Amino acid sequence: MSTAEALSVIPAAVLRNLSDKLYEKRKNAALELEGIVKHLTSAGDHDKINAVISLLAQEYTCSPQAHNRKGGLIGLAAVTVGLTTEAAQHLEQIVPPVLHSFSHQDSRVRYYACEALYNIAKVVRGDFIVFFNQIFDALCKLSADSDANVQSAAHLLDRLVKDIVTESEQFSIEEFIPLLRERMNVLNPHVRQFLVGWITVLDSVPDIDMLGFLPDFLDGLFNMLSDSSHEIRQQADSALSEFLQEIKNSPSVDYGRMAEILVQRAGSQDEFTRLTSITWINEFVKLGGDQLFPYYADILGAILPCISDKEEKIRVVSRETNDELRAIEADPAEGFDVGAILSVARRQLSSEWEATRIEALHWMWTLLNRHRSEVLVFLNDVFDTLLRALSDPSDEVVLLVLEVHACIAEDPQHFRQLVVFLVHSFQHDHSLLEKRGALIIRRLCVLLNAERVYRELSTILEGESDLDFASVMVQALNLILLTSPELSDLRDHLKQLLVKDAGRDLFLSLYASWCHSPMAMISLCLLAQAYQHASSVIQSLTEEDINVKFLVQLHKLIHLLETPTFAYLRLQLLEPGRYIWLLKALYGLLMLLPQQSAAFKILRTRLKTVPSYSFKEEKVARTTSGIPFFNGGGGSQISDDGNTNENSHDMHNGINFASRLKHFKQIQQEHRLHSKSETHSRFNSASSMKEL
């Protein structure tokens, strides 16, 4: 197999013309060479054939001279044609030199390498497959060649190779996939078109299971959806659509690996990529069943942000997917990770988008209702986040947060923790109390039982060291109590103070904390029909108590007395003889009001309507001004229920009102001392600033 053997069978003129600069001479020499090889093949002289191939490969295709390389390439193609059916056994010698020439710096050499390999492939067809990966790699590079002629030649060769592969039984998809996966990250548009073309062709071959290997190149296809070329985006989308259809029709699909890819792509900056990935996830949720249980948390993490996407199509598909996902009642024993899903929902509570935060809360509520014991295990991880969410700028979010809290607060320790945090939050963020206090308290009362909520709040505020805050908080709670429809049952309980134990217990529960606000205390007494005590509280007020804040609160109360909430109280004024302490309390309020104020005029007008007759022993007459006055019968006292019983007003239904009044005065004295201390501190601070 020496060079001498090759030279002995190939005339010198043929060898000379094979490296000639003129294409026609090289072509004629190749034809003569083809004839020589045919003769050697007929004779079965494979040693000389090997010698000829070796000569062409080493002396010509590896020559530094471009014309020699061109001659070697056309010569190797001619040898293959001459070998015909015998060519397969010599391909190990023929093909590598041709492939090596694909990377030559001379574009004409690369062109002739394509031409030579094309002619070789036409002869050997399926036997060519053993070199498929090397040929594919070479074609991949040539598809982006800088020379248009080389690209054109590579395209022709590519089509032929595709034809050969589709009809071959020797093609190994398992060996090819690693190469395809590696190439999928190339950004060159020509290479991308080349790759998508091959994926589409191979997927069309019935005997090649491209779907089974889809996870290996799925990410690359999704990457192409954001290509700057419309044609590439369209081709990638078409390929993906075809695969998705195949998935729908396939009984066995590896959803898990693909789900991981889709989750990543759902966060793409590219709108089309997001829409496609969410569409795939939507189908996976419908089709995947228990295969997807371990991936539900990741899927949810992809869906929730897309619910707030700026693109409507993405929002619609995301919501549908979210609903589908939540409708599936998965079992933690089957791989459904409650903790992971809860963690995703917690993270999304910090989303800047309201719709996403709302859906995250829906998930928390759903998990609590379906897997309460599992959720409570992770409660420490989410509770603080849920509490902070009560300050969310969205009312709808706050209401849902309260729904979740209410679900958690079925357990007493969590209920206490919630109410303590609420008070703490209101204390450190007064704007939260002003803007959201009523909303939060009212909703909690609906969800967790109003009496339970108010009792707990009162217990906490009773021992509150920040007296200013305690006063503000009690005033807020009192206003909610008097005005909210949700608390009508609570008001009804309090109205039964003197006749039912439930009313008495509730009154006493609120009393201690209501002591922080004189006006709240007066309101509570009027609501509970403890009119004599209300009068006592009013008369216990000192000059220091009648400040601007007090008068503002009093003004609100006078207006509230005209609302349906206090309709019963106004009707009781029809029986002044029976409810003399109500009259006395109202007159006490009237005397505290400035005469020129609107509240004074409202209350005075109401009192003028009190009839001048009375029942039993008490007489109520009118002055010339029309205002009734008391004409007591021998100084006896009439209790709130209408019974005459001198000196009996200290005890009603087991309540020692004298003791309560003493406690009220004590708390108010603490407020006065605190106020003086604050004033003194501010004065000293101002004086120090002046001295500086």
TALINUR-V324452 format. One record per backbone hydrogen bond with DSSP energy under -0.5 kcal/mol. CO is the residue of the C=O (numbers start at 0). NH is the residue of the N-H. E is the energy in kcal/mol with one decimal. If there is no record, write none. Layout:
CO NH E
CO NH E
This chain:
1 5 -1.5
2 6 -2.7
3 7 -1.5
4 8 -0.8
5 8 -0.9
5 9 -1.5
8 10 -0.6
10 14 -1.8
11 15 -2.4
12 16 -2.7
13 17 -1.8
14 18 -0.7
15 18 -0.9
16 19 -1.5
21 25 -1.8
22 26 -2.7
23 27 -2.4
24 28 -2.3
25 29 -2.0
26 30 -1.9
27 31 -2.1
28 32 -2.5
29 33 -2.3
30 34 -1.8
31 35 -2.1
32 36 -2.3
33 37 -2.1
34 38 -2.0
35 39 -2.3
36 40 -2.7
37 41 -2.3
38 42 -1.8
39 43 -0.7
39 44 -2.4
40 43 -0.7
43 45 -1.6
44 48 -1.5
45 49 -2.6
46 50 -1.9
47 51 -2.4
48 52 -2.6
49 53 -2.6
50 54 -2.2
51 55 -2.4
52 56 -2.6
53 57 -2.7
54 58 -2.2
54 59 -0.7
55 59 -0.7
55 60 -2.7
56 61 -0.6
59 62 -1.6
64 68 -2.0
65 69 -2.6
66 70 -2.4
67 71 -2.8
68 72 -2.6
69 73 -2.4
70 74 -2.2
71 75 -2.5
72 76 -1.9
73 77 -1.9
74 78 -2.6
75 79 -2.1
76 80 -2.1
77 81 -2.5
78 82 -2.2
79 83 -1.4
82 85 -2.6
83 86 -1.8
85 88 -0.8
86 89 -2.0
87 90 -1.1
89 92 -1.4
89 93 -1.8
90 94 -2.4
92 96 -0.6
93 97 -0.9
94 97 -0.5
94 98 -2.5
95 99 -2.4
96 100 -1.2
97 101 -0.5
98 101 -1.3
99 102 -1.1
100 103 -1.6
104 106 -0.6
105 109 -1.9
106 110 -2.2
107 111 -2.5
108 112 -2.0
109 113 -1.8
110 114 -2.2
111 115 -2.8
112 116 -2.5
113 117 -2.3
114 118 -2.1
115 119 -2.4
116 120 -2.8
117 121 -1.9
118 122 -1.1
119 123 -2.4
120 124 -2.5
123 126 -2.1
124 127 -1.8
125 128 -1.7
126 129 -0.7
127 130 -1.9
128 131 -2.6
130 134 -2.7
131 135 -3.6
132 136 -2.3
133 137 -2.1
134 138 -3.0
135 139 -2.5
136 140 -1.6
137 141 -2.4
138 142 -2.0
140 143 -1.3
141 144 -2.1
145 147 -0.5
146 150 -2.3
147 151 -2.4
148 152 -2.4
149 153 -2.8
150 154 -2.2
151 155 -1.8
152 156 -2.3
153 157 -2.7
154 158 -2.3
155 159 -1.8
156 160 -2.6
157 161 -2.4
158 162 -2.1
159 163 -2.4
160 164 -2.7
161 165 -2.5
162 166 -1.0
163 167 -0.6
164 167 -1.0
170 172 -0.7
171 175 -1.4
172 176 -2.3
173 177 -0.6
175 178 -0.7
175 179 -2.1
176 180 -3.2
177 181 -1.8
178 182 -2.0
179 183 -1.4
181 184 -0.7
182 185 -2.0
187 191 -2.4
188 192 -2.3
189 193 -2.0
190 194 -2.7
191 195 -2.7
192 196 -2.3
193 197 -1.9
194 198 -2.6
195 199 -2.6
196 200 -2.2
197 201 -2.9
198 202 -2.2
199 203 -1.0
200 203 -0.6
200 204 -0.5
201 204 -1.1
203 205 -0.6
204 207 -1.6
206 208 -0.6
207 209 -1.5
208 212 -0.6
209 212 -0.9
210 213 -1.2
212 215 -1.9
212 216 -0.6
213 216 -1.3
213 217 -1.8
216 220 -1.8
217 221 -2.3
218 222 -2.0
219 223 -1.2
220 224 -0.6
221 224 -0.9
222 225 -1.0
223 226 -1.8
227 229 -0.5
228 232 -2.2
229 233 -2.4
230 234 -2.4
231 235 -2.8
232 236 -2.4
233 237 -2.4
234 238 -2.4
235 239 -2.5
236 240 -2.7
237 241 -2.0
238 242 -2.2
239 243 -2.6
240 244 -1.9
241 245 -2.0
242 246 -2.4
243 247 -2.0
244 248 -1.3
245 249 -0.8
246 249 -0.9
252 254 -1.6
253 257 -1.0
254 258 -2.7
255 259 -1.6
256 260 -1.1
257 261 -2.6
258 262 -2.4
259 263 -1.4
260 264 -2.2
261 265 -1.7
263 266 -1.2
264 267 -1.9
269 273 -2.1
270 274 -2.5
271 275 -2.4
272 276 -2.5
273 277 -2.6
274 278 -2.2
275 279 -2.3
276 280 -2.7
277 281 -2.5
278 282 -1.8
279 283 -2.7
280 284 -2.7
281 285 -1.5
282 286 -2.4
283 287 -4.1
284 288 -0.6
287 290 -1.6
288 291 -1.7
289 292 -0.9
291 294 -1.9
291 295 -0.6
292 295 -1.4
292 336 -0.5
294 298 -2.7
295 299 -3.0
296 300 -2.2
297 301 -1.2
298 301 -0.6
298 302 -2.3
299 303 -2.5
300 304 -0.5
301 305 -0.9
302 306 -1.2
303 306 -0.6
304 307 -1.4
305 308 -1.7
309 311 -0.5
310 314 -1.9
311 315 -2.7
312 316 -2.2
313 317 -2.4
314 318 -2.4
315 319 -2.1
316 320 -2.5
317 321 -2.8
318 322 -2.5
319 323 -2.3
320 324 -2.7
321 325 -2.4
322 326 -1.6
323 327 -0.7
324 327 -0.8
326 328 -0.6
327 329 -1.3
330 333 -2.6
330 335 -1.2
331 334 -1.6
334 336 -0.9
335 337 -1.1
336 340 -2.1
337 341 -2.6
338 342 -2.0
339 343 -1.9
340 344 -2.4
341 345 -2.4
342 346 -2.3
343 347 -2.3
344 348 -0.8
345 348 -0.8
346 349 -1.7
347 350 -1.6
352 356 -1.9
353 357 -2.5
354 358 -2.0
355 359 -2.2
356 360 -1.9
357 361 -2.0
358 362 -2.0
359 363 -1.9
360 364 -2.6
361 365 -2.5
362 366 -2.8
363 367 -2.3
364 368 -1.9
365 369 -2.0
366 370 -3.3
370 374 -2.4
371 375 -2.6
372 376 -0.9
373 377 -0.7
374 377 -1.3
375 378 -1.0
377 380 -1.4
377 381 -0.8
378 381 -1.0
378 382 -2.7
381 385 -2.4
382 386 -2.4
383 387 -2.5
384 388 -1.6
386 389 -1.4
387 390 -2.1
388 391 -2.0
393 397 -2.1
394 398 -2.5
395 399 -1.9
396 400 -2.7
397 401 -2.3
398 402 -1.5
399 403 -2.3
400 404 -2.9
401 405 -2.8
402 406 -1.8
403 407 -2.2
404 408 -3.3
406 409 -0.8
407 410 -1.6
410 413 -0.7
410 414 -2.1
411 415 -2.5
412 416 -1.9
413 417 -2.3
414 418 -2.3
415 419 -2.5
416 420 -2.1
417 421 -2.3
418 422 -2.4
419 423 -2.4
420 424 -3.1
421 425 -2.7
422 426 -2.1
423 427 -1.8
424 428 -1.3
428 431 -0.9
428 432 -1.4
429 433 -2.5
430 434 -3.1
431 435 -2.6
431 436 -0.9
432 436 -0.8
435 439 -3.0
436 440 -2.8
437 441 -2.5
438 442 -2.1
439 443 -2.4
440 444 -2.2
441 445 -1.6
442 446 -2.4
443 447 -3.2
444 448 -1.0
444 449 -0.6
448 452 -2.2
449 453 -2.8
450 454 -2.6
451 455 -2.0
452 456 -2.5
453 457 -2.4
454 458 -2.2
455 459 -2.0
456 460 -2.5
457 461 -1.9
458 462 -0.8
459 462 -0.6
460 463 -1.4
464 466 -1.4
465 469 -2.6
466 470 -2.2
467 471 -2.2
468 472 -3.2
469 473 -2.4
470 474 -2.2
471 475 -2.1
472 476 -2.6
473 477 -2.7
474 478 -2.2
475 479 -2.1
476 480 -2.5
477 481 -2.1
478 482 -1.5
479 483 -2.4
483 486 -1.4
484 487 -1.7
486 490 -2.1
487 491 -2.2
488 492 -2.2
489 493 -2.0
490 494 -2.0
491 495 -0.6
492 495 -1.2
493 496 -1.7
495 498 -1.4
495 499 -2.9
499 503 -1.9
500 504 -3.0
501 505 -2.0
502 506 -2.4
503 507 -2.6
504 508 -2.0
505 509 -2.0
506 510 -2.2
507 511 -0.9
509 513 -2.4
510 514 -1.1
512 515 -1.9
513 516 -1.8
516 520 -2.5
517 521 -2.7
518 522 -2.4
519 523 -2.5
520 524 -2.4
521 525 -2.4
522 526 -2.6
523 527 -2.5
524 529 -2.5
525 528 -0.8
528 530 -1.5
529 533 -2.1
530 534 -2.4
531 535 -2.0
532 536 -2.7
533 537 -2.3
534 538 -2.2
535 539 -1.1
536 540 -0.5
537 540 -1.1
541 544 -0.8
541 545 -1.0
542 545 -0.5
544 546 -2.1
546 550 -2.4
547 551 -2.4
548 552 -2.3
549 553 -2.7
550 554 -2.6
551 555 -1.9
552 556 -2.2
553 557 -2.5
554 558 -1.7
555 559 -2.2
556 560 -2.1
558 561 -1.2
559 562 -2.2
559 565 -0.5
562 565 -1.3
563 566 -1.9
565 569 -1.9
566 570 -2.2
567 571 -1.6
568 572 -0.8
569 572 -0.6
570 573 -1.8
571 574 -2.0
572 575 -0.5
574 577 -1.0
574 578 -2.0
578 582 -1.9
579 583 -2.5
580 584 -2.2
581 585 -2.6
582 586 -2.8
583 587 -2.0
584 588 -2.1
585 589 -2.3
586 590 -2.3
587 591 -1.0
588 591 -0.5
588 592 -1.0
589 592 -0.7
593 596 -1.7
596 600 -1.6
597 601 -2.3
598 602 -2.5
599 603 -2.7
600 604 -2.2
601 605 -1.8
602 606 -2.5
603 607 -1.7
604 608 -0.6
605 608 -1.2
606 609 -1.3
614 617 -0.6
618 620 -0.5
618 630 -2.1
620 628 -2.8
622 625 -1.6
626 622 -2.0
628 620 -1.6
630 618 -1.1
631 633 -1.4
632 635 -1.1
636 638 -0.6
636 644 -2.4
638 641 -2.4
642 638 -3.6
642 644 -0.6
644 647 -1.7
647 650 -1.2
649 656 -2.2
649 657 -0.8
651 654 -2.3
653 655 -0.6
654 651 -1.6
654 656 -1.3
655 659 -1.9
656 660 -2.7
657 661 -1.8
658 662 -2.0
659 663 -2.6
660 664 -2.5
661 665 -2.0
662 666 -2.4
663 667 -2.5
664 668 -2.1
665 669 -1.8
666 670 -1.9
667 671 -2.3
668 672 -2.5
669 673 -2.3
670 674 -2.6
671 675 -2.5
672 676 -2.4
673 677 -2.4
674 678 -2.5
675 679 -2.7
676 680 -2.3
677 681 -2.4
678 682 -2.3
679 683 -2.6
680 684 -2.3
681 685 -2.4
682 686 -2.5
683 687 -2.3
684 688 -1.8
685 689 -1.8
686 690 -2.1
687 691 -1.5
